[in-house]
Amino acid sequence: MKKVLFIDRDGVLIVEPVDHQIDELQKLEFIPGIFTWLGKIASETDYELVMVTNQDGLGTKSFPEENFWPAQNKLLKALEGEGVVFNAIHIDRSFAEEKLPTRKPGTAMLTKYFSEEYDLKNSYVIGDRITDIQL
Ligand SMILES: [Mg+2]
């Protein structure tokens, strides 16, 4: 069975800005140690790495796609350089007030992991918010 590390993005891999939105490259700042330690996890363990992130209003006027992807792609490329490749990336684009089941701590984006293929008992969520703990 496969074990998974469900990894939050903002506040874990990169610094979350005060306005919670990384919508320009200038705002992209890596969390210290992330390349060393995630690289170690990737090379020395057999966890699948899965990014799970809430990006409020992505694709709407308040957070256009073209402002999101440059920083996201730069992050992925930098991690890839250290051997860190995500098996899957799940992005919820809703706002908290919509209360969608896809938004963390909801699990509607993650139902494929609820199968006998996955060892959820030995899988973990790494995040910085209460909603990550709840997930
Ligand atoms: Mg976070």
Residues whose N, C-alpha, C, O or C-beta is under 5 A from the ligand:
A	BS01	MG	D8 R9 D10 G11 D128 R129
